[in-house]
Amino acid sequence: MKRIYLIGMLIPFFLSATFSREVTAVQDEVKGVGMSLDIEYVAAKKVARRFNYAVKFLCGTVRSDVDPQLPGPEQFLAPGTYLTQINIYNPGTNAVTFTKKAIILTPGLVTGPSGRPATVRLDTMQGLKVGCEEIANLAGRRLSIPEQFIEGFVAIDAPAELDVVAVYTAKNVETFPRR
């Protein structure tokens, strides 16, 4: 993947009056807030005259009772809400019919595609976005963002090259004990 754009710690809403009141009202706890946005161009791997894309996704909420600055050894992601949106665009002069499928990863297990592949047709200069809810549907699951977390890959297989861009956002709002 080639990184196009990265923004870390977007601040405008963090200093709102609501947030200030929350922090003052909670004397024995500190609330950590942060947000990031990352946009990645996903390169195709050409296999036997086909273009294959493996797009990483993170969808849902990682909860924890530990300090978000010091996650435990088993916890790779900091507590927070993670969302992925995959944008697919056909820049070619002909329509492209491709398949997309979700592979949900489970720690310690080798996993394959979950659910059924979906076939999509994009005419020239058309695009579509695939968000967390659709990714969960591709995997044959229902996703409730506040309570669940899934991660894995969306695999895209096309007969022609497409522009595939992944947009990742992460928001951390956790309360942890004051030291």
matplotlib code that plots the C-alpha trace (Angstrom):
import matplotlib.pyplot as plt

x = [0.0, 1.2, 0.3, -1.3, -2.5, -2.3, -3.9, -3.4, -5.1, -7.8, -8.6, -11.6, -14.3, -11.9, -12.0, -15.7, -17.6, -19.3, -16.0, -14.7, -17.7, -17.2, -13.6, -14.4, -17.3, -15.1, -12.6, -11.0, -10.8, -9.2, -10.8, -8.5, -9.7, -8.0, -9.0, -7.0, -7.7, -5.5, -6.0, -4.2, -4.0, -4.2, -2.0, -3.2, -1.3, -1.6, -2.3, -3.0, -4.5, -6.6, -6.1, -6.3, -6.6, -6.4, -7.7, -7.2, -10.2, -10.8, -14.5, -16.0, -15.0, -12.1, -12.9, -10.5, -10.3, -6.6, -4.8, -5.1, -1.5, -0.3, -2.3, -1.6, 0.7, -2.3, -3.9, -2.4, -5.0, -5.6, -9.2, -11.4, -13.7, -12.2, -14.0, -12.9, -14.4, -13.2, -13.6, -13.5, -13.4, -13.3, -11.1, -11.1, -13.0, -15.0, -17.4, -15.7, -17.5, -15.6, -16.1, -15.6, -15.5, -14.6, -12.1, -12.5, -9.3, -9.4, -6.3, -4.4, -6.5, -6.0, -9.2, -10.6, -13.5, -16.5, -20.0, -20.5, -18.7, -20.7, -20.5, -20.5, -20.4, -19.0, -19.4, -16.6, -16.0, -18.3, -17.4, -18.7, -17.9, -17.9, -18.2, -18.2, -21.8, -21.5, -18.2, -19.9, -22.8, -20.2, -18.9, -22.4, -22.4, -24.4, -22.2, -23.2, -20.3, -20.5, -20.4, -18.4, -15.1, -14.0, -10.9, -9.6, -9.4, -11.8, -10.5, -11.4, -10.8, -11.2, -10.4, -9.2, -7.3, -9.4, -8.5, -8.9, -8.5, -9.0, -10.0, -9.4, -10.6, -10.0, -11.5, -10.4, -12.6, -11.8, -12.0, -9.2, -8.1, -6.1, -2.6]
y = [0.0, 3.5, 6.1, 9.2, 11.3, 11.1, 13.4, 12.7, 14.3, 16.3, 19.0, 21.2, 19.4, 18.2, 21.6, 22.0, 23.2, 19.8, 18.0, 20.6, 20.0, 16.2, 16.4, 18.7, 16.6, 13.5, 14.1, 10.7, 9.8, 11.3, 11.1, 10.5, 11.7, 11.4, 10.9, 10.0, 9.6, 7.6, 7.2, 4.4, 3.6, -0.2, -1.6, -4.6, -7.9, -9.2, -13.0, -14.8, -11.8, -10.8, -8.0, -8.9, -6.4, -7.2, -4.3, -4.4, -3.4, -2.6, -2.2, -1.7, -0.8, -2.1, -1.7, -1.9, -1.1, -0.3, 3.0, 3.5, 4.7, 1.4, -1.5, -5.0, -7.4, -9.3, -6.1, -4.7, -1.9, 0.9, 1.2, 3.1, 2.9, 1.9, 2.4, 1.5, 2.7, 1.2, 3.3, 1.5, 3.4, 2.2, 4.6, 2.4, 2.8, -0.4, -1.7, -4.0, -6.8, -7.9, -9.9, -8.8, -11.0, -10.6, -12.6, -12.2, -12.8, -14.6, -14.6, -17.9, -19.3, -19.5, -18.4, -18.2, -16.2, -15.8, -15.5, -15.4, -13.3, -10.4, -9.6, -5.9, -4.2, -0.7, 1.1, 3.5, 6.4, 4.8, 4.1, 2.7, 2.7, -0.3, 0.5, -1.6, -2.6, -4.0, -5.7, -7.4, -8.4, -9.9, -12.0, -13.2, -11.3, -8.5, -5.7, -3.5, -0.9, 0.1, -3.6, -5.5, -5.5, -7.3, -7.2, -8.8, -8.2, -7.5, -9.4, -7.9, -9.9, -8.0, -8.7, -5.0, -2.6, -0.5, 2.4, 1.1, 3.4, 2.6, 5.3, 4.5, 6.5, 5.8, 7.6, 7.1, 8.2, 6.2, 6.9, 5.5, 6.1, 9.1, 8.3]
z = [0.0, -0.8, 1.8, 0.3, 3.2, 6.9, 9.6, 13.2, 16.2, 14.6, 17.3, 16.4, 18.5, 21.3, 23.0, 23.0, 26.1, 26.4, 26.6, 29.2, 31.4, 31.2, 32.3, 35.2, 36.3, 36.6, 39.4, 39.7, 36.1, 33.0, 29.5, 26.6, 23.2, 19.9, 16.2, 13.1, 9.4, 7.0, 3.3, 1.5, -2.2, -2.6, -5.4, -7.5, -7.7, -11.2, -11.3, -14.5, -16.3, -13.3, -10.8, -7.2, -4.3, -0.6, 1.4, 5.2, 7.3, 11.0, 12.0, 15.4, 18.9, 20.9, 24.6, 27.5, 31.2, 30.9, 30.2, 26.4, 26.4, 27.7, 26.1, 27.4, 25.5, 24.0, 22.8, 19.6, 19.0, 21.5, 22.8, 20.5, 17.5, 14.2, 10.8, 7.3, 4.0, 0.7, -2.4, -5.8, -9.1, -12.7, -14.6, -17.8, -21.0, -20.6, -17.9, -15.3, -13.4, -10.3, -7.1, -3.6, -0.5, 3.2, 5.1, 8.9, 10.9, 14.2, 16.5, 16.3, 13.4, 9.7, 8.1, 4.6, 3.0, 5.2, 3.7, -0.1, -2.7, -4.2, -7.9, -8.9, -12.2, -12.6, -15.9, -17.1, -14.7, -12.0, -8.4, -5.2, -1.5, 0.8, 4.5, 7.7, 7.6, 4.0, 4.9, 7.8, 5.4, 3.0, 5.9, 6.7, 10.0, 11.6, 13.1, 15.9, 16.0, 19.7, 20.9, 18.4, 16.5, 13.4, 11.3, 8.2, 4.4, 1.6, -1.4, -4.8, -8.0, -11.3, -15.0, -15.4, -13.2, -10.8, -8.5, -4.9, -2.0, 1.7, 4.2, 7.8, 10.8, 14.5, 17.4, 21.0, 23.8, 26.9, 30.6, 32.8, 36.4, 37.3, 38.4]

ax = plt.figure().add_subplot(projection="3d")
ax.plot(x, y, z, "-o")
ax.set_aspect("equal")
plt.show()
